[in-house]
């Protein structure tokens, strides 16, 4: 196992509970009965990635019918990790996917190769599972900001891109990469999991302007203009901004950038593919459970 594979293995294990690991190893001799499931899985050939790819594990959690016992026992991260792995398996032989075109509008698209390629990297799959799990519990609140007219209370929410972008005006510059990373995450989440809501809800001209201004910082603080998106949908706008936000999250970190930012850099260039993957994954596996795990539509 090389360094990247080991990082992915440990990344999964950081999120999975012992109950998750027992679900994954159910029926496997030497694993299901192990007193220490983590140690047993680390020594298992293929490791955690192999176990997540087992259809038996997917079927156990995504049980047909009304029996949601195993789904309830699994952590949200395990549910998403299994769905991502199952999407990879199904897209490996798919000749087309249903492409999102607008609210309640889909059409077959035969360009499946980019989706297969993105999901072929285990680090990408871990990233998508982590992103989905991060939105099952989101942060929101308010803080006081000093203005020329005195203190003003400013609200923020991880599910509101405009308010989240507002943090860039008040947090120290060294925290900007983290805000840009979360803005990119939110753009991918909203366009990938809730594209219908995002398109229907839209953005006002003021909101659009604020988001465009948030992405005008280039490499090493140099500004560059961004064309307007007056005729574009909110999904198209967020897809373009998400690409830019991810790029900024990577570029504004002093070199050498952490290895964990490799995927952020790559998805900055393949944001549309990642969005398509999440569209497919949501339509095929997560749609019945979206209100159970997420509250984006009520944000």
Buried (B, 14 or more C-beta within 10 A) or exposed (E): EEEEEEBBBEBBBEBBBEEBBBBBBBEBEEBBEBEEBEEBBBEBEEBBBEBBBBEEBBEBBBEEEEEEEBBEBBBBBBBBBBBBBBBBBBBEEBEEBEBBEEEEEEEEBEEBEBBBEBBEBBBBBBBBBBBBBBBBEBEEEEEEEEEEEEEEEBEBBBBBBBBBBBBBEEEEEEEBBBBBBBBBBBBBBBBBBBBBBBBBEEBEEEBBEBBBEBBEBBEEEEEEEBEEBEEBBBBBBBBBBBBBBBBBBBBBBEEEBEEEBBBBBBBBEBBBBBBBBBBBBBBBBBEEBBEBBBBBBEB
